[in-house]
Amino acid sequence: MKKLILILSVIPSLVIGQGIKSLDPTLGWVVEKSLQGEIEQMKHLEMCEEFWKYKEGSFSREDLPENEKAMFDSCAADLPEYWSINGIGCSWYCGGGQDSLSASSELSAQNNIQYSASNAHDLSYKTAWIEGVKGYGIGEYLIYHVQPTNPRITEIIIVNGYVKSDKVWKENSRVKRLKLYIDGKLYAILNLQDTKAEQHFKIEPIGVSDRKDYEAMKKMPIWTIKFEILEVYHGDKYDDTAITEIYFDGIDVH
């Protein structure tokens, strides 16, 4: 009974909207990555390494011939890891990030490729969570476990399907609608488009709203965000439904 009373006392401190909403996304950056692109970047980095060895020592860009100036500019650019999420920077994640992530099912590994729940929040376009039940995975879900001290969330960003190549994106099924639960309570229906673009859903701040007493916040229980598959876009080859990434942005960071 004491445990139940504690949970009920925490829920009012979460900012949760009234009623069930149906939310449409704003489309962001289109993920256009490929294994060939990764290979090309690796070759470019190797070429740059050879260039720096060749030009070892102190020199000025202005002293270089024109063809080497172009190489200098290309190699001086700070390239991110090829598959890393675009423009994540120092955002909501500077304040902590979720505690852990679990799923109702996971597709078994194939050819040493994992399809685990953690793939949906590794900030990489190369990996994906794929549900592991027969059929299209209706009712299967991901649960994000969030520390009460973490910043509040105001935006959910979803990369739908398995985007590491056009081929696998088309072959595997994608999500058409997701049920969004906050601490077990249905909060909204997310209507996803059938696209490789990042899909941004703006929401009212969710998380602990009274942030004055950090020590008191630490004693509150972890809360959860659940994404449940409601409807899918059928893949050309597989009924397995994939989600590359679900990540967040918010407030209370700085």
C-alpha positions in Angstrom: 0.0 0.0 0.0 2.8 2.4 0.8 4.3 1.9 -2.6 1.0 2.6 -4.3 0.6 5.8 -2.4 4.1 6.9 -3.3 3.4 6.4 -7.1 0.1 8.2 -7.0 1.7 11.1 -5.1 4.3 11.5 -7.9 2.0 11.5 -10.9 0.4 14.9 -10.2 3.9 16.4 -10.4 4.2 15.3 -14.0 2.9 17.7 -16.6 0.5 15.5 -18.6 -2.2 16.8 -21.1 -5.8 16.2 -20.6 -7.6 13.9 -23.1 -6.1 11.8 -26.0 -4.5 13.9 -28.7 -3.8 13.0 -32.3 -0.5 14.5 -33.3 1.0 15.0 -36.8 4.7 15.6 -37.3 6.8 18.3 -38.8 9.3 16.8 -41.2 13.0 17.5 -40.7 16.2 16.3 -42.2 15.9 13.4 -44.7 18.2 10.6 -43.9 20.2 9.8 -47.0 22.9 7.4 -45.8 24.3 4.2 -47.2 26.9 1.5 -46.6 28.7 2.8 -49.7 28.6 6.3 -48.3 30.3 5.0 -45.1 33.0 3.3 -47.2 33.6 6.5 -49.2 34.0 8.6 -46.0 36.5 6.0 -44.6 38.5 6.3 -47.8 38.4 10.1 -47.6 39.7 10.0 -44.0 42.5 7.7 -45.0 43.4 10.1 -47.9 43.4 13.0 -45.4 45.7 11.1 -43.1 48.2 10.6 -46.0 47.9 14.3 -46.9 48.7 15.4 -43.3 51.7 13.1 -43.3 52.9 14.4 -46.7 52.5 18.0 -45.4 54.0 17.3 -42.0 55.2 20.4 -40.2 54.1 24.0 -40.0 52.7 25.5 -43.2 50.2 28.1 -44.3 47.1 27.4 -46.5 48.0 30.4 -48.6 51.3 28.9 -49.5 49.7 25.7 -51.0 49.0 25.2 -54.7 45.4 25.5 -55.7 44.8 21.7 -55.9 46.2 21.2 -52.4 44.1 24.1 -51.0 41.0 22.2 -51.9 42.4 19.1 -50.2 43.3 21.2 -47.1 39.8 22.6 -46.8 38.2 19.2 -47.2 40.5 17.5 -44.6 40.3 20.4 -42.1 36.5 20.1 -41.9 35.3 18.4 -38.7 33.4 15.4 -40.0 31.0 13.7 -37.6 30.9 9.9 -37.3 29.1 8.9 -40.5 26.0 7.3 -39.0 25.6 9.7 -36.0 22.3 11.5 -35.6 22.2 14.8 -37.4 22.8 17.9 -35.3 22.2 16.4 -31.9 24.7 18.7 -30.3 24.3 19.7 -26.6 20.5 19.5 -26.1 18.2 17.6 -23.8 21.0 15.0 -23.4 23.3 17.5 -21.6 20.8 17.1 -18.7 21.0 13.3 -18.4 18.9 11.2 -20.9 16.7 8.3 -20.1 17.8 5.6 -17.6 17.2 2.5 -19.7 15.2 1.1 -22.6 13.2 -2.1 -23.0 10.9 -3.7 -25.6 8.1 -6.2 -25.7 10.0 -8.2 -28.3 13.1 -8.1 -30.5 13.9 -9.8 -33.8 16.7 -12.4 -33.3 20.1 -11.3 -34.5 21.0 -12.2 -38.1 24.5 -12.3 -39.6 25.8 -10.7 -36.3 23.4 -7.8 -36.8 21.4 -7.0 -33.6 17.9 -5.5 -33.6 17.6 -4.8 -29.9 15.6 -2.2 -28.1 18.8 -0.2 -27.4 19.2 0.5 -31.1 16.2 2.8 -31.0 18.1 5.2 -28.8 21.8 4.8 -29.7 21.7 8.1 -31.7 22.8 6.2 -34.9 21.1 5.9 -38.2 22.8 2.6 -38.9 20.9 0.5 -36.4 17.2 -0.2 -35.8 14.9 -1.9 -33.3 12.8 -4.5 -35.1 9.9 -6.2 -33.2 10.2 -10.0 -33.0 6.7 -11.4 -33.2 4.9 -13.1 -36.1 3.1 -10.6 -38.3 3.4 -6.8 -38.4 4.0 -6.3 -34.7 0.7 -4.6 -33.8 0.7 -4.1 -30.0 4.5 -4.4 -29.7 6.2 -1.6 -27.9 9.3 0.3 -26.6 9.5 1.7 -23.1 11.9 4.5 -22.1 12.6 4.7 -18.4 13.4 8.3 -17.4 15.1 9.5 -14.2 12.9 12.1 -12.4 15.9 14.5 -12.3 16.1 14.6 -16.1 15.0 17.7 -18.0 11.4 17.9 -19.2 10.7 16.7 -22.7 8.9 19.0 -25.2 9.7 17.2 -28.5 9.8 13.6 -29.7 11.9 12.9 -32.8 11.2 9.6 -34.7 13.2 8.1 -37.6 10.7 5.6 -39.0 11.7 2.3 -40.6 15.2 0.9 -41.2 16.9 3.8 -42.9 20.5 2.5 -43.3 19.7 2.0 -47.0 16.8 2.6 -49.4 16.6 -1.2 -50.0 16.2 -2.3 -46.4 13.9 0.7 -45.7 11.5 -0.4 -48.5 11.7 -4.2 -47.7 10.9 -3.8 -44.0 7.6 -2.5 -42.6 7.4 1.0 -41.1 5.1 2.4 -38.4 2.0 4.3 -39.5 0.6 5.1 -36.0 2.0 4.8 -32.5 0.2 5.0 -29.2 2.2 7.2 -26.8 1.8 6.5 -23.1 3.2 8.5 -20.2 3.6 6.5 -17.0 1.1 3.9 -18.3 -1.5 6.5 -19.3 -2.5 6.9 -22.9 -1.4 10.5 -23.9 -1.6 10.7 -27.7 -1.7 9.0 -31.0 1.4 9.8 -33.2 0.6 9.8 -36.9 3.8 9.0 -38.8 4.4 9.6 -42.4 6.0 7.0 -44.7 9.3 8.8 -45.2 13.0 8.6 -44.3 12.8 12.2 -42.9 13.1 12.8 -39.2 9.6 13.4 -37.8 9.3 16.0 -35.0 6.3 15.9 -32.6 5.9 18.9 -30.3 4.2 18.2 -27.0 3.5 19.9 -23.7 6.4 19.5 -21.3 6.4 16.1 -19.7 8.5 15.3 -16.6 8.8 16.6 -13.1 7.6 20.2 -13.1 8.6 21.2 -9.6 12.4 21.3 -9.9 13.3 23.5 -6.9 14.4 20.6 -4.6 16.9 18.4 -6.4 17.3 16.0 -3.5 13.6 15.5 -3.3 13.5 14.8 -7.1 16.1 12.1 -6.8 13.9 10.2 -4.4 11.0 10.1 -6.9 10.5 6.9 -8.9 11.7 6.6 -12.5 8.8 7.4 -14.9 8.2 5.9 -18.4 7.4 6.8 -22.0 5.9 3.9 -24.0 5.5 3.7 -27.8 3.1 1.0 -29.0 2.7 0.0 -32.6 -1.0 0.7 -33.6 -0.8 0.5 -37.5 2.0 0.0 -40.0 3.0 0.6 -43.6 3.7 -2.8 -45.1 7.2 -3.6 -46.3 7.8 -4.9 -49.8 9.4 -8.1 -48.6 9.1 -8.5 -44.8 6.3 -8.0 -42.3 9.0 -7.1 -39.6 8.3 -3.5 -38.4 11.4 -1.3 -37.8 12.1 1.9 -36.0 15.6 3.4 -36.4 15.4 6.0 -33.7 13.2 7.7 -31.1 15.0 10.5 -29.3 14.1 13.7 -27.5 14.6 17.4 -26.9 13.3 19.6 -24.2 13.8 22.3 -21.6 15.5 22.7 -18.1 18.9 22.1 -19.7 20.6 25.5 -19.2 
